[in-house]
Amino acid sequence: MGYDEKIFKISANKKAMLMWLFTAIVLSIAYTIELIKGDRTPAYYTAFMLICWIPFVLGIIFLKVKGADTSWYKETIVIGYGVFYAYTVLTSDTNLTFAYIFPIICMLMLYKDKALFIRISVLNILLIIANFIFTRTVGNPDTLSMAEFEIQLGVIVLSYISYVLAIDHMQKSDGAMLGSVQDNLARVVKTIEQVKKASTAVVDGITVVRELSDENMQGADAVVHGMEDLTNNSIVLQDRTNSSLDMTNKIDMQVGNVAELISEVVDLTNGSVTHAKTSYEQLTEVVKSTTEMAELSSEVETILQDFKDEFEKVKTETGMITGISTQTNLLALNASIEAARAGEAGKGFAVVAEEIRNLSLGTQTSSERILGALSHLEETSEKMTDSIAKTMNLIHLTLEKITQVNESVARITEDSVRIGDNVQTIDSAMAEVEDSNKNLVENMNQVREVMDTMTECVIDADSTTKVMRSKYEETYNNVNSIEAVVGQLVEELGFGGFMGVRDIEEGMFVNVVVGNKCEGLEYTASVLEVFEDGIAVSAPKCKEKELPIDDDREYHLQVIVNNELYNWDNVRIRIQKDGNYRIYVKGNPYVLNRRKYKRMPITYDCEIKSTAFARICGGRMVNISASGFAFASRDVEIKASKGILVKVNVINFPLLAGTELVGQIIRVSDNDGEYIVGCRMLEDNMDIRDYVEENYKG
């Protein structure tokens, strides 16, 4: 709880009021009992109660008016209770009433006011003297003897002397304590002012760093979003590429099929050409045969026309013969009739006979003509027979040719059907190729759009990265500024005595510098034990040589504590019986901020050894500087190695040439099972500094 003067004043006034209340209550009870016994009169009792309680009530009113923390309440107690005390002492028949003052006086010591007690003591002594005089002159002399008066006066004087001396002692003690506190407070305030200034600078730097971090976070978010878009577009690009590859494979397959079909079409076409050529030759012969058949048909037609004419003649003659035969029949009939009539000597028969003769002559002529026509018809028939035989031969030959042509045409038809199917297949394949080409074109368009988007993302990421880089440079400058301020603060805290040998722990490594603390020879040892005035260490060694002890030499002790370098000058060193060394230090160390050196990335393989490891761990170097180094390893023993000392053998690193790097692990970060380890070397290595300066321009 912090100190609040007002609270303590209120508490003192409250406690004084309560003691005044308890005293008034006790005395009121005592005098009430005396009234009941008849030792006090009602008038005296009434006056006593009024003088006892009225000042107390007025004191409460005073607190209410002036406030519970008023410093004048103690004066109210002195006056109000003093009046009551004086009345009691002067009117009492007993000599013990003088002791009524002690409870209140003891309570008034809460205020530690020596002047107040001196005033009260003077008034109390005067009251005792006045009471003695009053008793001797006005009252009953036997009530207070000289001896009793001397006792009262002696007790009062000694009591007040004791009170005043006690208060004086408390005031001096408080003053001394306050002075000590003020001295320490001044030192603390000075340190706090240093911390405050440094903290202000740190806060300012951190504010800048935070703002830059926020901006960098925004930039990082933009880069992340760009990279997400880039990743998504890469996936789309991959899908489109795979699709294009599939389309290309399909096109290649269809082209192969088309090539096979075209080859087959070529074969079929060649066959069709052969068949068509054969059919052409056969059709030529058919045409020739048909021409001959046409000529024969014309000849046959002429013959048939002649045959028709002759047949008409025969028909006519036959008609005539028929007519003659008819007439002959009629004549024969008439002759029969006439013969029946035989009586007339055959007149009519002679006429009939004449007609029959004429008819016979006509029949003979017609018969000759018919014979001639038949003879001519026979010749015509023979010609027709020859023509028809030739025609039949030609028809037979034509039929064979047509059959062959039909077969050729059938083959051509089959080939044409197959060609049609192949052409249909080729058409479908070409349609698929066309679709694939369209998809391929669309995919390539999307690829182009994706590539444009990716290019924009890369440009934006590059721009954002450049902005972030400039901000990181500013952040780096602010971090350096913060580090410098914190380093200065740490050094000032060291001067202020806030750091000392108590910060050293067993197992740490120390350097003992002989001579100049910056250029002297350094010996390394490990801490075995820590004392109030120093430490016990193993034998300090430098290149396997132990530290020589000589009181005429100047020794300095340096140790890294929490990444800060403690330095004690003019330390004393003694060799113990057990062979270890004890180093005695005085005062507080100078705390030096660690110097920063450029770090150079390297990728050499390395071996990590430590007494804390069960085996030698493998790894690779990440970077190196004059004051520290970092390596990466997947060995699980590295995971919990923070704070331990390790020795690292960097394989094939030309600068070290077999020399091991010795450092204390100050950080371990887990990168998906690969542990990135940062180490602080026990001492700065200027050879590494020069090597980095010469070979690394980053």
C-alpha positions in Angstrom: 0.0 0.0 0.0 1.4 3.4 -0.9 1.8 6.2 1.7 -1.1 8.8 1.9 -0.7 11.4 4.7 -4.4 12.2 4.7 -5.3 8.6 5.4 -2.9 8.5 8.4 -4.2 11.8 9.8 -7.7 10.5 9.6 -6.6 7.3 11.3 -4.8 9.2 14.2 -7.8 11.5 14.8 -10.2 8.6 14.8 -8.1 6.6 17.3 -7.7 9.6 19.5 -11.4 10.2 19.5 -12.1 6.6 20.4 -9.7 6.8 23.3 -11.4 10.0 24.5 -14.7 8.2 24.1 -13.6 5.2 26.1 -12.1 7.4 28.8 -15.3 9.4 29.1 -17.4 6.2 29.2 -15.3 4.7 32.0 -15.3 7.8 34.1 -19.0 8.3 33.6 -19.7 4.7 34.8 -17.4 5.2 37.8 -19.1 8.4 38.8 -22.5 7.0 38.2 -21.6 4.2 40.7 -20.4 6.8 43.2 -23.7 8.7 42.7 -25.6 5.5 43.4 -23.6 4.9 46.5 -24.3 8.4 47.7 -20.6 9.5 47.5 -21.6 12.2 44.9 -24.4 14.7 44.9 -26.7 15.0 41.9 -25.5 18.6 41.3 -21.9 17.6 41.1 -22.7 14.5 39.0 -24.6 16.7 36.5 -21.8 19.2 36.3 -19.3 16.4 35.9 -21.3 14.8 33.0 -21.8 18.1 31.2 -18.1 19.0 31.4 -17.1 15.4 30.4 -19.4 15.0 27.3 -19.9 18.6 25.9 -16.1 18.9 24.9 -16.3 15.5 23.3 -19.4 16.4 21.3 -17.8 19.7 20.3 -14.7 17.8 19.1 -16.9 15.6 16.8 -18.6 18.7 15.4 -15.2 20.2 14.9 -14.1 17.1 12.9 -17.2 17.3 10.8 -16.7 21.0 10.1 -12.9 21.0 9.5 -12.7 17.5 8.0 -11.6 14.2 9.4 -8.0 14.8 8.5 -7.7 18.2 10.2 -4.5 18.7 12.2 -6.3 20.9 14.8 -8.2 18.1 16.3 -5.3 17.3 18.7 -5.7 20.9 20.0 -9.4 20.3 20.5 -8.6 17.2 22.6 -6.0 19.2 24.7 -8.5 22.0 25.4 -11.7 20.0 25.8 -10.2 17.1 27.8 -8.0 19.6 29.6 -11.0 21.5 31.0 -12.6 18.2 32.0 -9.3 17.0 33.6 -8.8 20.3 35.5 -12.4 20.2 36.8 -11.9 16.6 38.0 -8.6 17.2 39.6 -9.7 20.4 41.4 -13.1 19.0 42.7 -12.1 15.4 43.5 -11.5 14.2 47.1 -9.0 11.6 46.0 -5.4 12.2 45.0 -5.6 9.6 42.1 -7.4 11.9 39.6 -4.2 13.3 38.4 -3.7 9.9 36.6 -6.7 10.5 34.3 -4.4 12.4 32.0 -2.2 9.4 31.0 -4.6 7.5 28.6 -5.1 10.6 26.5 -1.5 11.7 26.7 -0.4 8.2 25.5 -2.9 8.4 22.6 -1.6 11.9 21.7 1.8 10.3 21.0 0.3 9.3 17.7 0.9 12.8 16.5 4.6 12.8 17.5 4.4 16.5 18.3 7.1 17.4 20.9 6.0 21.0 21.2 2.4 19.9 22.0 3.7 17.6 24.8 5.8 20.4 26.2 2.8 22.7 26.4 0.7 20.0 27.9 3.4 19.2 30.5 3.7 22.8 31.5 -0.1 23.1 31.9 -0.3 19.8 33.7 2.4 20.8 36.2 0.8 24.2 36.8 -2.5 22.4 37.4 -0.9 20.1 40.0 0.7 23.0 41.7 -2.6 25.0 41.6 -4.5 22.0 43.0 -2.0 21.8 45.9 -2.3 25.5 46.7 -6.1 25.4 46.4 -6.2 22.4 48.7 -3.9 24.0 51.2 -5.7 27.4 51.3 -9.4 26.7 50.5 -9.9 23.0 50.8 -9.0 20.4 53.3 -5.2 20.3 53.9 -5.4 16.8 55.1 -6.6 15.7 51.6 -3.3 16.2 49.9 -0.1 16.0 51.9 3.3 17.3 50.9 4.6 13.9 50.2 1.6 13.1 48.0 2.0 16.3 46.1 5.7 15.6 45.6 4.8 12.1 44.2 2.2 13.6 41.9 4.5 16.3 40.7 7.4 13.8 40.3 5.3 11.3 38.3 3.9 14.0 36.0 7.3 15.5 35.4 9.1 12.2 34.8 6.2 11.0 32.6 6.4 14.1 30.5 10.2 14.0 30.3 9.9 10.4 29.1 7.2 11.3 26.6 9.3 14.2 25.2 12.4 12.1 25.1 10.5 9.3 23.4 9.0 11.6 20.9 12.4 13.2 20.3 13.9 9.8 19.7 11.1 8.8 17.4 11.5 12.1 15.5 15.2 11.6 15.1 14.8 8.0 14.2 12.2 8.9 11.7 14.4 11.7 10.4 17.4 9.4 10.1 15.2 6.8 8.4 13.7 9.5 6.2 17.1 10.8 5.4 18.3 7.3 4.4 15.2 6.7 2.4 15.6 10.1 0.8 19.2 9.3 0.0 18.2 5.9 -1.5 15.2 7.5 -3.0 17.5 10.1 -4.6 19.6 7.3 -6.0 16.5 5.4 -7.1 15.0 8.5 -8.5 18.2 9.2 -10.4 18.2 5.6 -11.7 14.5 5.8 -12.5 15.1 9.1 -14.3 17.8 7.3 -16.3 15.4 4.4 -16.9 12.7 6.8 -17.7 14.7 8.6 -20.3 16.0 5.4 -21.7 12.5 3.9 -21.6 11.1 7.0 -23.3 13.7 6.6 -26.1 13.0 2.8 -26.1 9.2 3.5 -26.3 9.7 6.0 -29.0 11.8 3.6 -31.0 9.5 0.7 -30.3 6.6 2.9 -31.4 8.3 3.5 -34.7 9.2 -0.2 -34.9 5.6 -1.1 -34.2 4.3 1.3 -36.8 6.7 0.1 -39.3 5.8 -3.5 -38.3 2.2 -2.7 -38.9 3.0 -1.2 -42.2 5.2 -4.1 -43.0 2.5 -6.4 -41.9 0.2 -4.7 -44.4 2.8 -5.0 -47.1 3.4 -8.6 -46.1 -0.4 -9.1 -46.3 -0.3 -7.6 -49.8 2.6 -9.9 -50.7 0.8 -12.8 -49.2 -2.4 -12.0 -51.1 -0.4 -11.5 -54.2 1.3 -14.8 -53.6 -2.0 -16.5 -52.9 -3.3 -15.1 -56.2 -0.1 -16.2 -57.8 -0.6 -19.7 -56.3 -4.2 -19.9 -57.3 -3.3 -18.7 -60.8 -0.5 -21.2 -60.9 -3.0 -23.9 -60.0 -5.3 -22.6 -62.8 -2.2 -22.5 -65.1 -1.3 -26.0 -64.2 -4.9 -27.2 -64.8 -5.0 -25.4 -68.1 -1.6 -26.7 -69.0 -2.7 -30.2 -68.1 -5.9 -29.7 -70.1 -3.9 -28.4 -73.0 -1.6 -31.4 -72.7 -4.5 -33.7 -72.7 -5.9 -31.9 -75.7 -2.6 -32.1 -77.4 -2.4 -35.8 -76.6 -5.9 -36.3 -77.9 -5.0 -34.3 -81.1 -1.9 -36.3 -81.5 -3.9 -39.5 -81.1 -6.6 -38.3 -83.5 -3.9 -37.2 -86.0 -2.5 -40.7 -85.8 -5.9 -42.2 -86.4 -6.5 -39.8 -89.2 -3.1 -40.6 -90.7 -4.0 -44.3 -90.5 -7.4 -43.7 -92.0 -5.9 -41.5 -94.8 -3.4 -44.2 -95.5 -6.3 -46.7 -95.7 -8.2 -44.2 -97.9 -5.2 -43.9 -100.2 -5.0 -47.7 -100.4 -8.7 -47.8 -101.1 -8.5 -45.0 -103.6 -5.7 -46.7 -105.4 -7.8 -49.9 -105.5 -10.7 -47.9 -106.7 -8.6 -46.3 -109.4 -7.4 -49.8 -110.5 -11.0 -51.1 -110.4 -12.3 -48.0 -112.2 -9.5 -48.4 -114.9 -10.5 -52.0 -115.4 -14.2 -51.1 -115.4 -13.4 -48.3 -117.9 -11.7 -50.8 -120.3 -14.5 -53.3 -119.7 -17.1 -50.6 -120.3 -15.3 -49.6 -123.5 -15.6 -53.1 -124.8 -19.2 -53.2 -123.7 -19.8 -49.9 -125.6 -18.1 -51.4 -128.6 -20.2 -54.5 -128.4 -23.3 -52.4 -127.8 -22.4 -50.4 -130.9 -22.1 -53.6 -132.9 -25.4 -54.8 -131.4 -27.0 -51.5 -132.4 -25.7 -52.0 -136.0 -27.0 -55.6 -136.0 -30.2 -54.4 -134.5 -30.5 -51.9 -137.4 -29.8 -54.6 -139.9 -32.2 -56.9 -138.1 -34.7 -54.1 -138.2 -34.3 -53.7 -141.9 -34.6 -57.4 -142.4 -37.6 -57.5 -140.2 -39.1 -54.7 -142.3 -38.5 -56.6 -145.5 -39.9 -59.7 -143.8 -42.9 -57.6 -142.8 -43.4 -56.4 -146.3 -43.0 -59.9 -147.7 -45.3 -61.2 -145.1 -47.8 -58.6 -146.0 -47.5 -59.7 -149.6 -48.0 -63.3 -148.5 -50.8 -62.2 -146.4 -52.4 -60.4 -149.4 -51.8 -63.4 -151.6 -53.1 -65.6 -149.0 -56.2 -63.3 -148.9 -56.5 -63.6 -152.6 -56.2 -67.4 -152.4 -58.7 -67.3 -149.7 -61.0 -65.3 -151.9 -60.4 -67.6 -154.7 -61.0 -70.6 -152.6 -64.2 -69.0 -151.5 -65.3 -68.3 -155.0 -64.2 -71.8 -155.9 -66.4 -73.1 -153.2 -69.2 -71.0 -154.4 -68.6 -72.2 -157.9 -68.4 -75.7 -156.7 -71.6 -75.2 -155.0 -73.2 -73.7 -158.1 -71.7 -76.5 -160.1 -73.3 -78.9 -157.8 -76.6 -77.1 -158.1 -76.2 -77.0 -161.8 -75.3 -80.6 -162.0 -78.4 -81.3 -160.0 -80.3 -79.7 -162.6 -78.6 -81.7 -165.3 -81.4 -81.0 -167.4 -80.3 -78.1 -169.1 -77.2 -79.7 -170.5 -74.8 -78.0 -168.3 -75.0 -74.4 -169.3 -74.3 -73.2 -166.0 -71.7 -75.7 -165.5 -69.7 -74.4 -168.3 -69.7 -70.9 -166.8 -68.7 -72.3 -163.5 -66.0 -74.3 -165.0 -64.7 -71.2 -166.7 -64.6 -69.3 -163.5 -62.9 -72.2 -161.8 -60.3 -72.1 -164.4 -59.7 -68.4 -164.0 -59.5 -68.9 -160.3 -57.1 -71.7 -160.7 -55.0 -69.4 -162.9 -55.1 -66.8 -160.3 -54.3 -69.3 -157.6 -51.4 -70.5 -159.6 -50.0 -67.0 -160.0 -50.5 -66.3 -156.3 -48.9 -69.5 -155.5 -45.9 -68.5 -157.6 -45.7 -65.2 -155.9 -46.1 -66.9 -152.5 -43.3 -69.2 -153.3 -41.2 -66.3 -154.4 -42.0 -64.4 -151.2 -41.3 -67.5 -149.1 -38.0 -68.0 -150.9 -37.1 -64.4 -150.2 -38.4 -64.8 -146.6 -36.2 -67.8 -146.2 -33.2 -65.8 -147.2 -34.3 -63.0 -144.8 -34.8 -65.6 -142.1 -31.3 -66.9 -142.6 -29.9 -63.4 -142.3 -32.0 -62.8 -139.2 -30.8 -66.0 -137.7 -27.1 -65.0 -138.3 -27.7 -61.5 -136.9 -29.5 -62.9 -133.9 -26.7 -65.4 -133.3 -24.2 -62.6 -133.5 -26.3 -60.5 -131.2 -26.6 -63.3 -128.8 -22.9 -63.7 -128.8 -22.4 -60.0 -128.3 -25.1 -60.1 -125.5 -23.3 -63.0 -123.9 -20.0 -61.1 -124.1 -21.6 -57.9 -122.9 -23.2 -59.8 -120.0 -19.8 -61.1 -118.9 -18.3 -57.6 -119.3 -21.3 -56.1 -117.3 -20.8 -58.7 -114.7 -17.2 -57.8 -114.3 -18.1 -54.1 -114.4 -20.7 -54.9 -111.7 -18.1 -56.6 -109.6 -15.7 -53.7 -110.1 -18.5 -51.2 -109.3 -19.4 -53.3 -106.2 -15.8 -53.1 -105.1 -15.7 -49.4 -105.8 -18.9 -49.1 -103.9 -17.5 -51.0 -100.9 -14.4 -48.9 -101.1 -16.4 -45.8 -101.4 -18.5 -46.9 -98.3 -15.3 -47.5 -96.4 -13.9 -44.2 -97.7 -17.1 -42.6 -96.6 -16.9 -44.1 -93.1 -13.2 -43.2 -92.9 -14.0 -39.7 -94.1 -16.8 -39.5 -91.5 -14.4 -40.7 -88.8 -11.8 -38.2 -90.1 -14.6 -35.5 -90.0 -15.4 -36.4 -86.4 -11.7 -36.5 -85.6 -11.2 -33.1 -87.2 -14.2 -31.8 -85.3 -12.6 -33.0 -82.1 -9.3 -31.5 -83.2 -11.2 -28.3 -83.9 -12.8 -28.4 -80.4 -9.5 -29.3 -78.9 -7.9 -26.4 -80.8 -10.6 -24.1 -79.5 -10.1 -25.3 -75.9 -6.4 -25.0 -76.5 -6.8 -21.5 -77.7 -9.1 -20.7 -74.7 -6.6 -22.3 -72.4 -3.8 -20.4 -73.9 -5.9 -17.2 -73.6 -6.5 -18.0 -69.9 -2.8 -18.8 -69.5 -2.0 -15.4 -71.0 -4.4 -13.8 -68.6 -3.0 -15.7 -65.7 0.5 -14.8 -66.8 -0.6 -11.2 -67.0 -2.1 -11.4 -63.5 1.0 -13.2 -62.2 3.2 -10.6 -63.8 1.1 -7.9 -62.1 1.3 -9.7 -58.8 5.1 -10.1 -59.1 5.4 -6.4 -60.0 3.2 -5.5 -57.0 5.1 -7.9 -54.8 8.4 -6.4 -56.0 7.2 -2.9 -55.4 5.8 -3.8 -52.0 9.0 -5.7 -51.2 11.1 -2.6 -52.1 8.9 -0.4 -49.8 9.1 -3.0 -47.1 12.9 -3.1 -47.5 13.2 0.6 -47.1 11.0 0.3 -44.0 13.1 -2.5 -42.7 16.1 -0.3 -43.1 14.4 2.4 -41.0 13.4 -0.3 -38.6 17.0 -1.5 -38.5 18.1 2.0 -37.7 15.5 2.3 -35.0 16.5 -1.1 -33.5 20.1 0.0 -33.5 19.1 3.2 -31.8 17.0 1.3 -29.2 19.9 -1.1 -28.7 22.3 1.8 -28.1 19.9 3.4 -25.6 19.4 0.1 -23.9 23.1 -0.6 -23.9 23.8 2.8 -22.3 21.0 2.1 -19.8 22.5 -1.3 -18.9 25.9 0.3 -18.4 24.4 3.0 -16.2 22.5 0.3 -14.2 25.8 -1.4 -13.8 27.3 1.8 -12.4 24.3 2.2 -10.2 25.0 -1.1 -8.5 22.1 -3.1 -9.9 24.4 -5.7 -11.4 27.0 -7.7 -9.6 28.7 -11.0 -8.9 25.4 -12.4 -7.8 24.3 -12.5 -11.4 27.0 -15.1 -12.2 25.9 -18.7 -12.2 27.8 -22.0 -12.0 28.7 -23.4 -15.4 29.2 -20.0 -17.0 32.5 -19.2 -18.7 34.8 -16.3 -17.8 37.8 -14.7 -19.3 40.7 -13.5 -17.2 42.6 -10.8 -19.1 46.2 -10.2 -18.1 47.5 -6.6 -18.6 45.5 -4.2 -20.8 41.8 -5.4 -20.6 41.4 -4.6 -24.3 44.6 -6.0 -25.7 45.9 -8.3 -23.0 46.2 -12.1 -23.1 42.9 -13.8 -22.4 42.5 -17.0 -20.3 39.3 -19.0 -20.3 37.8 -20.9 -17.3 34.4 -22.2 -16.1 32.6 -21.1 -13.0 32.5 -23.7 -10.2 31.0 -21.7 -7.3 29.8 -18.1 -6.6 30.6 -16.2 -3.4 29.7 -12.8 -2.1 33.1 -11.4 -2.9 34.0 -13.5 -5.9 33.9 -16.8 -7.7 35.7 -20.1 -7.8 36.8 -21.2 -11.3 38.7 -24.1 -13.0 42.3 -23.4 -13.9 42.1 -20.6 -16.6 43.9 -21.6 -19.8 45.1 -19.9 -22.9 46.3 -22.3 -25.7 46.5 -25.0 -23.1 48.7 -22.9 -20.8 47.5 -22.1 -17.3 47.2 -18.7 -16.0 50.3 -17.5 -14.1 49.8 -15.8 -10.7 51.8 -12.7 -10.0 50.6 -10.0 -7.6 52.5 -7.4 -9.6 50.4 -8.1 -12.7 47.1 -6.5 -13.6 44.1 -8.9 -13.9 40.6 -8.2 -15.3 37.6 -10.5 -15.0 35.1 -10.6 -17.9 32.0 -12.7 -18.0 28.9 -12.8 -20.3 25.7 -12.6 -18.3 22.4 -12.5 -20.3 24.3 -11.4 -23.4 25.9 -8.5 -21.5 29.6 -8.3 -20.8 30.5 -7.7 -17.1 34.0 -6.4 -16.5 35.8 -6.1 -13.1 39.2 -4.4 -13.0 42.1 -5.1 -10.6 40.8 -8.5 -9.4 42.8 -10.7 -7.1 43.4 -14.3 -8.0 44.5 -17.1 -5.6 45.2 -20.8 -6.3 43.2 -23.1 -3.9 44.5 -26.4 -2.5 42.3 -28.4 -4.9 44.0 -26.8 -7.9 41.1 -24.5 -8.7 41.4 -20.7 -8.7 39.5 -18.2 -6.7 38.9 -14.7 -8.1 38.1 -11.9 -5.7 36.2 -8.8 -7.0 35.3 -5.4 -5.5 32.3 -3.4 -6.1 30.0 -3.5 -9.1 31.2 -4.4 -12.6 31.3 -2.1 -15.6 28.6 -3.5 -17.9 29.6 -3.1 -21.6 27.2 -3.4 -24.4 28.2 -6.2 -26.8 29.7 -4.9 -30.1 27.9 -5.8 -33.3 29.7 -7.2 -36.3 28.6 -7.9 -39.8 27.3 -11.5 -40.4 28.2 -13.5 -43.4 26.1 -16.3 -44.7 27.9 -19.6 -45.2 26.8 -23.2 -46.0 29.6 -25.4 -44.8 28.8 -28.7 -43.1 29.6 -28.8 -39.4 29.8 -31.1 -36.3 28.4 -29.9 -33.0 29.8 -31.2 -29.7 28.8 -30.6 -26.1 29.0 -32.3 -22.8 25.3 -32.1 -22.7 24.9 -34.2 -25.9 25.1 -38.0 -25.9 26.7 -37.9 -29.4 28.2 -35.6 -32.0 25.4 -33.8 -33.9 25.5 -33.0 -37.6 24.4 -29.8 -39.1 25.3 -27.0 -41.5 26.5 -23.4 -40.9 24.0 -20.6 -41.5 26.2 -17.5 -40.8 29.2 -16.3 -38.9 30.5 -13.1 -37.4 33.3 -12.0 -35.2 31.1 -12.3 -32.1 28.8 -15.2 -32.9 27.6 -17.7 -35.4 24.5 -19.7 -36.3 23.9 -23.2 -37.5 21.0 -25.5 -38.5 20.5 -29.1 -37.5 17.7 -31.7 -37.5 19.1 -33.5 -34.5 16.5 -33.5 -31.7 19.2 -33.0 -29.0 19.5 -29.5 -30.3 15.9 -28.7 -29.5 16.3 -28.0 -25.8 19.9 -26.8 -25.9 19.5 -23.1 -25.1 22.1 -21.8 -22.6 24.6 -24.7 -23.0 28.2 -24.4 -24.4 28.9 -26.0 -27.7 32.0 -26.6 -29.8 31.5 -26.5 -33.6 33.9 -28.0 -36.1 33.2 -26.3 -39.5 34.3 -28.7 -42.2 36.4 -27.4 -45.0 36.1 -23.8 -43.9 39.5 -22.3 -44.9 39.7 -19.6 -42.3 39.4 -21.8 -39.2 41.7 -24.6 -40.6 40.5 -27.2 -38.0 40.0 -24.7 -35.2 36.7 -25.2 -33.3 34.2 -22.4 -32.7 33.2 -22.2 -29.1 30.0 -20.4 -28.1 27.0 -20.4 -25.9 23.6 -21.1 -27.4 21.3 -18.0 -26.9 18.4 -18.9 -29.1 16.8 -22.0 -30.8 14.0 -21.8 -33.3 12.1 -24.7 -34.8 11.6 -24.5 -38.5 9.5 -27.6 -39.4 11.9 -29.9 -37.6 15.1 -28.1 -38.5 16.5 -26.2 -35.5 18.1 -22.8 -36.2 20.6 -22.2 -33.4 22.2 -18.8 -32.6 25.4 -18.8 -30.5 27.4 -16.1 -28.8 31.2 -16.7 -28.8 33.0 -16.2 -25.5 35.3 -13.7 -27.1 35.4 -11.6 -30.3 37.4 -13.1 -33.1 39.1 -10.4 -35.2 40.3 -12.8 -37.8 36.6 -13.7 -38.6 35.8 -10.0 -38.6 38.5 -9.3 -41.2 37.5 -12.3 -43.3 33.9 -11.2 -43.4 34.8 -7.6 -44.3 37.0 -8.9 -47.2 34.7 -11.5 -48.5 31.1 -10.4 -47.9 29.6 -7.3 -49.5 26.0 -7.9 -48.5 
